[in-house]
């Protein structure tokens, strides 16, 4: 069985490849062959760059600045739900008749 090799590229390489594609006007297949990357990879990078602009490729484990607020709000919501559930249980315990 052959194992698939996953290659990683740094942000600078990706941005240079995108700039080369956008400024040269050559087809993506030609540029990707020159750079030694799959054509689909270059096309995906270009699509992401057009969608996100300067916030593209934040790196592994990092969040785009525009998504950072959403992540923080989800954490706050999880904490609020946990506190609410604890209060519901406490209310049930203290409001039940004593034996």
N, CA, C and O atoms as a DFTB+ gen file, in Angstrom:
396 C
 N C O
     1  1       0.827      -1.171       0.000
     2  2       0.000       0.000       0.000
     3  2       0.877       1.241       0.000
     4  3       1.841       1.333       0.761
     5  1       0.541       2.180      -0.846
     6  2       1.303       3.425      -0.877
     7  2       0.650       4.435       0.053
     8  3      -0.573       4.552       0.124
     9  1       1.494       5.149       0.751
    10  2       0.993       6.158       1.678
    11  2       0.980       7.506       0.982
    12  3       1.899       7.842       0.235
    13  1      -0.028       8.242       1.223
    14  2      -0.170       9.561       0.634
    15  2       0.655      10.561       1.445
    16  3       0.546      10.614       2.670
    17  1       1.462      11.334       0.771
    18  2       2.298      12.323       1.436
    19  2       1.551      13.657       1.456
    20  3       1.126      14.165       0.419
    21  1       1.405      14.199       2.640
    22  2       0.739      15.485       2.791
    23  2       1.825      16.546       2.928
    24  3       2.606      16.531       3.879
    25  1       1.864      17.452       1.980
    26  2       2.850      18.521       2.026
    27  2       2.217      19.775       2.607
    28  3       1.044      20.062       2.368
    29  1       2.996      20.508       3.364
    30  2       2.520      21.770       3.907
    31  2       3.350      22.902       3.317
    32  3       4.542      22.748       3.051
    33  1       2.709      24.015       3.124
    34  2       3.356      25.185       2.532
    35  2       3.162      26.357       3.475
    36  3       2.100      26.506       4.079
    37  1       4.184      27.187       3.602
    38  2       4.054      28.338       4.482
    39  2       3.238      29.441       3.800
    40  3       3.011      29.421       2.590
    41  1       2.813      30.392       4.614
    42  2       1.936      31.464       4.144
    43  2       2.596      32.282       3.039
    44  3       1.936      32.666       2.073
    45  1       3.870      32.546       3.172
    46  2       4.581      33.354       2.173
    47  2       4.592      32.667       0.808
    48  3       4.394      33.317      -0.219
    49  1       4.824      31.352       0.798
    50  2       4.820      30.605      -0.463
    51  2       3.448      30.672      -1.122
    52  3       3.337      30.882      -2.330
    53  1       2.407      30.492      -0.316
    54  2       1.052      30.529      -0.847
    55  2       0.725      31.899      -1.444
    56  3       0.175      31.991      -2.541
    57  1       1.066      32.953      -0.717
    58  2       0.768      34.303      -1.199
    59  2       1.562      34.631      -2.462
    60  3       1.045      35.295      -3.360
    61  1       2.818      34.170      -2.538
    62  2       3.609      34.393      -3.748
    63  2       3.022      33.646      -4.939
    64  3       2.996      34.171      -6.052
    65  1       2.551      32.419      -4.707
    66  2       1.933      31.644      -5.783
    67  2       0.655      32.329      -6.268
    68  3       0.401      32.395      -7.471
    69  1      -0.134      32.829      -5.349
    70  2      -1.378      33.526      -5.713
    71  2      -1.063      34.787      -6.502
    72  3      -1.689      35.063      -7.526
    73  1      -0.089      35.551      -6.018
    74  2       0.296      36.792      -6.706
    75  2       0.800      36.492      -8.113
    76  3       0.465      37.206      -9.058
    77  1       1.602      35.443      -8.257
    78  2       2.106      35.050      -9.567
    79  2       0.955      34.700     -10.505
    80  3       0.958      35.090     -11.673
    81  1      -0.024      33.967      -9.993
    82  2      -1.171      33.588     -10.811
    83  2      -1.999      34.808     -11.214
    84  3      -2.376      34.946     -12.378
    85  1      -2.282      35.688     -10.259
    86  2      -3.151      36.834     -10.537
    87  2      -2.479      37.864     -11.440
    88  3      -3.142      38.473     -12.281
    89  1      -1.179      38.066     -11.279
    90  2      -0.496      39.111     -12.038
    91  2      -0.002      38.653     -13.403
    92  3       0.142      39.474     -14.309
    93  1       0.259      37.360     -13.568
    94  2       0.838      36.898     -14.834
    95  2      -0.209      36.673     -15.918
    96  3       0.084      36.835     -17.102
    97  1      -1.417      36.306     -15.531
    98  2      -2.453      36.025     -16.519
    99  2      -2.296      34.664     -17.177
   100  3      -3.021      34.335     -18.117
   101  1      -1.347      33.871     -16.683
   102  2      -1.159      32.522     -17.237
   103  2      -2.132      31.558     -16.573
   104  3      -2.650      31.838     -15.492
   105  1      -2.380      30.417     -17.223
   106  2      -3.308      29.440     -16.635
   107  2      -2.750      28.835     -15.346
   108  3      -1.538      28.734     -15.156
   109  1      -3.661      28.442     -14.479
   110  2      -3.260      27.893     -13.181
   111  2      -2.491      26.584     -13.335
   112  3      -1.610      26.285     -12.528
   113  1      -2.813      25.810     -14.356
   114  2      -2.100      24.541     -14.569
   115  2      -0.627      24.780     -14.854
   116  3       0.230      24.042     -14.368
   117  1      -0.331      25.800     -15.634
   118  2       1.056      26.102     -15.981
   119  2       1.829      26.572     -14.741
   120  3       2.952      26.129     -14.500
   121  1       1.235      27.451     -13.976
   122  2       1.911      27.972     -12.785
   123  2       2.096      26.875     -11.747
   124  3       3.163      26.772     -11.141
   125  1       1.073      26.056     -11.535
   126  2       1.190      24.994     -10.542
   127  2       2.243      23.963     -10.961
   128  3       2.934      23.410     -10.105
   129  1       2.374      23.697     -12.260
   130  2       3.409      22.778     -12.729
   131  2       4.801      23.360     -12.473
   132  3       5.716      22.633     -12.087
   133  1       4.963      24.661     -12.686
   134  2       6.251      25.311     -12.439
   135  2       6.617      25.282     -10.955
   136  3       7.786      25.123     -10.603
   137  1       5.624      25.434     -10.095
   138  2       5.870      25.469      -8.656
   139  2       5.906      24.082      -8.026
   140  3       6.349      23.930      -6.888
   141  1       5.444      23.076      -8.754
   142  2       5.446      21.709      -8.236
   143  2       4.341      21.426      -7.244
   144  3       4.514      20.638      -6.314
   145  1       3.202      22.073      -7.445
   146  2       2.044      21.842      -6.584
   147  2       0.870      21.395      -7.445
   148  3       0.833      21.704      -8.636
   149  1      -0.081      20.680      -6.871
   150  2      -1.257      20.291      -7.644
   151  2      -2.067      21.508      -8.090
   152  3      -2.127      22.515      -7.384
   153  1      -2.684      21.407      -9.256
   154  2      -3.465      22.519      -9.796
   155  2      -4.638      22.857      -8.884
   156  3      -4.935      24.031      -8.661
   157  1      -5.298      21.845      -8.361
   158  2      -6.439      22.075      -7.476
   159  2      -6.053      22.836      -6.225
   160  3      -6.846      23.612      -5.692
   161  1      -4.839      22.615      -5.759
   162  2      -4.360      23.315      -4.570
   163  2      -4.234      24.812      -4.838
   164  3      -4.672      25.635      -4.035
   165  1      -3.637      25.152      -5.964
   166  2      -3.486      26.559      -6.319
   167  2      -4.843      27.227      -6.496
   168  3      -5.052      28.351      -6.040
   169  1      -5.750      26.543      -7.150
   170  2      -7.090      27.094      -7.374
   171  2      -7.795      27.331      -6.033
   172  3      -8.473      28.343      -5.856
   173  1      -7.634      26.403      -5.101
   174  2      -8.239      26.550      -3.777
   175  2      -7.637      27.741      -3.031
   176  3      -8.359      28.495      -2.379
   177  1      -6.322      27.911      -3.125
   178  2      -5.662      29.049      -2.483
   179  2      -6.188      30.366      -3.047
   180  3      -6.470      31.302      -2.299
   181  1      -6.317      30.429      -4.370
   182  2      -6.783      31.662      -5.018
   183  2      -8.215      31.963      -4.584
   184  3      -8.551      33.110      -4.290
   185  1      -9.046      30.945      -4.544
   186  2     -10.441      31.123      -4.130
   187  2     -10.510      31.623      -2.687
   188  3     -11.295      32.521      -2.382
   189  1      -9.705      31.057      -1.806
   190  2      -9.675      31.492      -0.410
   191  2      -9.181      32.925      -0.296
   192  3      -9.707      33.705       0.498
   193  1      -8.177      33.274      -1.084
   194  2      -7.633      34.621      -1.051
   195  2      -8.669      35.637      -1.512
   196  3      -8.799      36.709      -0.921
   197  1      -9.402      35.304      -2.559
   198  2     -10.427      36.224      -3.057
   199  2     -11.559      36.384      -2.054
   200  3     -12.168      37.450      -1.966
   201  1     -11.839      35.333      -1.300
   202  2     -12.925      35.377      -0.326
   203  2     -12.524      36.125       0.939
   204  3     -13.276      36.972       1.420
   205  1     -11.339      35.820       1.488
   206  2     -10.939      36.341       2.786
   207  2      -9.935      37.490       2.729
   208  3      -9.752      38.189       3.726
   209  1      -9.298      37.698       1.615
   210  2      -8.345      38.808       1.491
   211  2      -7.138      38.644       2.384
   212  3      -6.492      37.596       2.366
   213  1      -6.823      39.659       3.165
   214  2      -5.632      39.666       3.995
   215  2      -5.677      38.721       5.183
   216  3      -4.644      38.448       5.794
   217  1      -6.856      38.218       5.521
   218  2      -6.983      37.318       6.666
   219  2      -6.798      35.856       6.286
   220  3      -7.003      34.970       7.117
   221  1      -6.418      35.596       5.060
   222  2      -6.311      34.228       4.581
   223  2      -5.075      33.547       5.182
   224  3      -4.079      34.210       5.472
   225  1      -5.141      32.238       5.367
   226  2      -4.055      31.393       5.866
   227  2      -3.549      31.830       7.242
   228  3      -2.395      32.239       7.362
   229  1      -4.387      31.753       8.283
   230  2      -3.927      32.163       9.612
   231  2      -2.931      31.187      10.234
   232  3      -2.212      31.564      11.159
   233  1      -2.869      29.954       9.756
   234  2      -1.957      28.953      10.308
   235  2      -2.720      27.920      11.112
   236  3      -3.869      28.134      11.499
   237  1      -2.062      26.794      11.357
   238  2      -2.711      25.721      12.105
   239  2      -2.933      26.138      13.548
   240  3      -2.036      26.674      14.199
   241  1      -4.128      25.888      14.036
   242  2      -4.461      26.201      15.410
   243  2      -4.802      27.661      15.663
   244  3      -5.104      28.038      16.795
   245  1      -4.759      28.476      14.634
   246  2      -5.079      29.887      14.788
   247  2      -6.415      30.180      14.117
   248  3      -6.844      29.462      13.214
   249  1      -7.051      31.229      14.565
   250  2      -8.351      31.624      14.039
   251  2      -8.198      32.962      13.329
   252  3      -7.428      33.822      13.757
   253  1      -8.939      33.125      12.244
   254  2      -8.932      34.414      11.555
   255  2      -9.487      35.471      12.494
   256  3     -10.395      35.187      13.275
   257  1      -8.956      36.684      12.430
   258  2      -9.455      37.740      13.334
   259  2     -10.964      37.947      13.238
   260  3     -11.608      38.267      14.238
   261  1     -11.530      37.768      12.054
   262  2     -12.978      37.965      11.918
   263  2     -13.762      36.851      12.611
   264  3     -14.903      37.066      13.020
   265  1     -13.167      35.666      12.747
   266  2     -13.848      34.551      13.406
   267  2     -13.551      34.485      14.898
   268  3     -14.176      33.709      15.621
   269  1     -12.601      35.292      15.364
   270  2     -12.195      35.250      16.763
   271  2     -13.347      35.650      17.689
   272  3     -13.523      35.054      18.752
   273  1     -14.123      36.644      17.294
   274  2     -15.251      37.077      18.116
   275  2     -16.290      35.963      18.241
   276  3     -16.864      35.768      19.312
   277  1     -16.530      35.243      17.165
   278  2     -17.495      34.141      17.196
   279  2     -17.032      33.059      18.164
   280  3     -17.834      32.525      18.930
   281  1     -15.750      32.735      18.134
   282  2     -15.203      31.722      19.035
   283  2     -15.367      32.162      20.487
   284  3     -15.769      31.369      21.339
   285  1     -15.055      33.425      20.766
   286  2     -15.198      33.931      22.136
   287  2     -16.649      33.924      22.597
   288  3     -16.936      33.594      23.747
   289  1     -17.563      34.288      21.702
   290  2     -18.985      34.290      22.070
   291  2     -19.496      32.874      22.324
   292  3     -20.332      32.669      23.204
   293  1     -19.005      31.903      21.568
   294  2     -19.412      30.510      21.803
   295  2     -18.918      30.017      23.152
   296  3     -19.624      29.277      23.837
   297  1     -17.706      30.420      23.546
   298  2     -17.190      30.035      24.861
   299  2     -18.051      30.638      25.957
   300  3     -18.404      29.956      26.919
   301  1     -18.393      31.922      25.815
   302  2     -19.229      32.591      26.809
   303  2     -20.604      31.933      26.900
   304  3     -21.151      31.783      27.992
   305  1     -21.160      31.543      25.758
   306  2     -22.464      30.888      25.749
   307  2     -22.402      29.540      26.457
   308  3     -23.321      29.185      27.194
   309  1     -21.333      28.792      26.241
   310  2     -21.186      27.498      26.908
   311  2     -21.110      27.680      28.422
   312  3     -21.699      26.901      29.171
   313  1     -20.396      28.695      28.868
   314  2     -20.295      28.970      30.304
   315  2     -21.658      29.371      30.862
   316  3     -22.049      28.905      31.933
   317  1     -22.381      30.226      30.149
   318  2     -23.702      30.666      30.609
   319  2     -24.680      29.497      30.684
   320  3     -25.474      29.413      31.621
   321  1     -24.628      28.600      29.708
   322  2     -25.517      27.425      29.741
   323  2     -25.188      26.521      30.923
   324  3     -26.088      25.995      31.579
   325  1     -23.899      26.342      31.192
   326  2     -23.491      25.507      32.320
   327  2     -23.974      26.117      33.637
   328  3     -24.477      25.402      34.504
   329  1     -23.825      27.421      33.789
   330  2     -24.301      28.097      34.996
   331  2     -25.810      27.974      35.135
   332  3     -26.317      27.755      36.235
   333  1     -26.531      28.114      34.026
   334  2     -27.989      27.990      34.050
   335  2     -28.400      26.588      34.489
   336  3     -29.316      26.433      35.297
   337  1     -27.726      25.569      33.961
   338  2     -28.071      24.190      34.323
   339  2     -27.807      23.927      35.803
   340  3     -28.579      23.230      36.461
   341  1     -26.722      24.481      36.319
   342  2     -26.420      24.320      37.743
   343  2     -27.505      24.983      38.595
   344  3     -27.945      24.416      39.594
   345  1     -27.931      26.176      38.201
   346  2     -28.984      26.879      38.953
   347  2     -30.308      26.126      38.894
   348  3     -31.052      26.097      39.874
   349  1     -30.605      25.517      37.746
   350  2     -31.846      24.731      37.637
   351  2     -31.811      23.548      38.602
   352  3     -32.802      23.264      39.276
   353  1     -30.679      22.865      38.667
   354  2     -30.555      21.723      39.576
   355  2     -30.664      22.166      41.024
   356  3     -31.316      21.511      41.837
   357  1     -30.020      23.284      41.342
   358  2     -30.073      23.793      42.710
   359  2     -31.504      24.183      43.083
   360  3     -31.940      23.926      44.205
   361  1     -32.225      24.792      42.169
   362  2     -33.605      25.176      42.422
   363  2     -34.460      23.941      42.667
   364  3     -35.323      23.942      43.544
   365  1     -34.223      22.895      41.898
   366  2     -34.968      21.656      42.090
   367  2     -34.679      21.014      43.431
   368  3     -35.578      20.462      44.065
   369  1     -33.432      21.082      43.866
   370  2     -33.050      20.485      45.150
   371  2     -33.661      21.267      46.305
   372  3     -34.232      20.669      47.217
   373  1     -33.554      22.573      46.283
   374  2     -34.025      23.378      47.393
   375  2     -35.529      23.591      47.420
   376  3     -36.077      23.931      48.469
   377  1     -36.207      23.404      46.307
   378  2     -37.653      23.615      46.295
   379  2     -38.427      22.335      46.563
   380  3     -39.647      22.384      46.723
   381  1     -37.760      21.201      46.616
   382  2     -38.467      19.954      46.897
   383  2     -38.806      19.882      48.390
   384  3     -38.047      20.365      49.230
   385  1     -39.951      19.274      48.712
   386  2     -40.357      19.205      50.124
   387  2     -39.384      18.323      50.936
   388  3     -38.889      17.308      50.446
   389  1     -39.131      18.737      52.174
   390  2     -38.223      18.000      53.068
   391  2     -38.935      16.787      53.649
   392  3     -40.142      16.814      53.886
   393  1     -38.185      15.743      53.871
   394  2     -38.774      14.526      54.446
   395  2     -38.550      14.443      55.932
   396  3     -38.982      13.483      56.569
